[in-house]
Amino acid sequence: MSRRASLPGASELFRITSSPALDLPPAPEQPAPSTGNGDGHDTENGAGQAHKEQLTRAARSGSGRTKHDAKITVYVSGDELLAMEQARLNLRAKHGLVLDRGRLVREAVAVLLADFDAGGEESVLVQRLRAGTEDGKETEN
């Protein structure tokens, strides 16, 4: 056993930690075309709505390999872990995408949340959760 301390390499010390997806331009000052109800009053500020949608899209995109300030622990079955590893290896072999499990999970969550925002009741997330509770598969802890 070596008595030398294990230190991080240069790639870990100098890696990029900011997310370009969240570096958004400020909201536009000029008003967008009217989305009013015909009486001359806007139902919603178009510029503000566009900026809000842009923020939502940025928040729903995967954060990639950045330093994260929050952590959760998720337990998965052996079959789910095996499927995740197979997907990760498939992404590497067929698409040239090298990623770790954490990034795969963050991207999958981002895709599901974006679909939920867009589809609501018809989203894949709602449909799968409903199907799971109807079949009696889901149990509460």
C-alpha positions as CSV (number, residue, x, y, z in Angstrom):
1,M,0.0,0.0,0.0
2,S,1.4,3.4,-1.0
3,R,1.7,6.2,1.5
4,R,1.3,8.8,-1.3
5,A,-1.9,10.9,-1.3
6,S,-4.3,10.5,-4.2
7,L,-4.8,13.8,-5.9
8,P,-7.1,14.8,-8.7
9,G,-5.8,15.0,-12.2
10,A,-5.6,18.1,-14.3
11,S,-8.8,17.2,-16.2
12,E,-10.7,17.2,-12.9
13,L,-9.1,20.5,-11.6
14,F,-9.7,22.4,-14.8
15,R,-13.1,21.0,-16.0
16,I,-15.8,23.4,-17.1
17,T,-18.5,23.7,-14.3
18,S,-20.9,26.2,-15.8
19,S,-23.9,25.1,-17.9
20,P,-24.2,26.9,-21.2
21,A,-27.9,25.9,-21.3
22,L,-28.6,28.3,-18.4
23,D,-26.6,31.2,-19.9
24,L,-29.6,32.9,-21.4
25,P,-29.9,36.5,-22.7
26,P,-32.1,38.9,-20.7
27,A,-35.7,39.2,-21.6
28,P,-36.4,41.4,-24.6
29,E,-37.5,44.9,-23.8
30,Q,-39.7,45.4,-26.9
31,P,-43.3,44.0,-26.8
32,A,-44.1,41.0,-28.9
33,P,-47.0,41.0,-31.3
34,S,-50.3,41.2,-29.5
35,T,-52.0,38.0,-28.3
36,G,-54.9,39.9,-27.0
37,N,-58.6,39.1,-26.9
38,G,-59.6,41.7,-29.5
39,D,-60.5,44.6,-27.1
40,G,-57.0,46.1,-27.2
41,H,-55.8,44.5,-24.0
42,D,-53.2,41.8,-24.0
43,T,-54.1,38.6,-22.2
44,E,-50.4,38.0,-21.4
45,N,-47.2,39.9,-22.0
46,G,-45.8,38.1,-25.1
47,A,-42.1,39.1,-24.4
48,G,-42.4,37.9,-20.8
49,Q,-44.0,34.7,-21.8
50,A,-41.3,34.0,-24.4
51,H,-38.6,34.5,-21.8
52,K,-40.4,32.3,-19.3
53,E,-40.6,29.5,-22.0
54,Q,-37.0,29.9,-22.7
55,L,-36.1,29.5,-19.0
56,T,-38.3,26.4,-18.8
57,R,-36.6,24.9,-21.8
58,A,-33.2,25.6,-20.3
59,A,-34.2,24.1,-17.0
60,R,-35.6,21.0,-18.7
61,S,-32.5,20.3,-20.7
62,G,-30.0,17.9,-19.2
63,S,-27.2,19.7,-17.3
64,G,-24.5,17.5,-18.7
65,R,-21.2,17.1,-16.9
66,T,-21.2,20.0,-14.5
67,K,-20.8,20.4,-10.8
68,H,-24.1,19.9,-9.1
69,D,-25.2,21.3,-5.8
70,A,-28.0,18.9,-5.0
71,K,-28.0,15.1,-4.7
72,I,-30.7,12.4,-4.5
73,T,-30.4,8.7,-4.0
74,V,-32.6,6.5,-6.2
75,Y,-32.9,2.7,-5.7
76,V,-33.5,0.7,-8.9
77,S,-34.0,-3.0,-9.5
78,G,-31.3,-5.2,-11.0
79,D,-33.2,-5.3,-14.3
80,E,-33.5,-1.5,-14.4
81,L,-29.8,-1.1,-13.7
82,L,-28.9,-3.7,-16.4
83,A,-31.2,-1.9,-18.9
84,M,-29.5,1.4,-18.0
85,E,-26.0,0.0,-18.5
86,Q,-27.1,-1.6,-21.8
87,A,-28.4,1.8,-23.0
88,R,-25.2,3.5,-21.9
89,L,-23.1,1.0,-23.8
90,N,-25.4,1.2,-26.8
91,L,-25.1,5.0,-26.9
92,R,-21.3,4.6,-26.8
93,A,-21.0,1.8,-29.4
94,K,-23.6,3.0,-32.0
95,H,-23.7,6.8,-31.5
96,G,-20.2,7.6,-30.1
97,L,-21.7,9.2,-27.0
98,V,-19.6,8.5,-23.9
99,L,-21.6,9.3,-20.7
100,D,-21.9,8.1,-17.1
101,R,-25.1,6.8,-15.4
102,G,-25.7,10.2,-13.7
103,R,-25.8,12.0,-17.0
104,L,-28.1,9.4,-18.5
105,V,-30.5,9.7,-15.6
106,R,-30.4,13.6,-15.8
107,E,-31.1,13.5,-19.5
108,A,-34.0,11.0,-19.1
109,V,-35.5,13.1,-16.3
110,A,-35.2,16.3,-18.4
111,V,-36.9,14.6,-21.4
112,L,-39.8,13.3,-19.2
113,L,-40.3,16.7,-17.5
114,A,-40.3,18.5,-20.8
115,D,-42.9,16.0,-22.2
116,F,-44.9,16.6,-19.0
117,D,-44.8,20.4,-19.4
118,A,-45.8,20.1,-23.1
119,G,-48.4,17.3,-22.8
120,G,-49.8,17.5,-19.2
121,E,-52.5,14.8,-19.0
122,E,-51.4,13.1,-22.2
123,S,-47.7,13.0,-21.3
124,V,-45.8,9.7,-21.1
125,L,-45.1,10.3,-17.4
126,V,-48.8,10.6,-16.4
127,Q,-49.7,7.7,-18.6
128,R,-47.0,5.4,-17.1
129,L,-47.8,6.4,-13.5
130,R,-51.5,5.8,-14.0
131,A,-50.8,2.4,-15.6
132,G,-48.6,1.5,-12.7
133,T,-51.1,2.4,-10.0
134,E,-54.0,0.8,-11.8
135,D,-52.1,-2.5,-12.1
136,G,-51.2,-2.4,-8.4
137,K,-47.5,-2.4,-9.2
138,E,-46.7,0.7,-7.3
139,T,-46.5,0.6,-3.5
140,E,-46.1,3.6,-1.3
141,N,-43.2,3.7,1.2
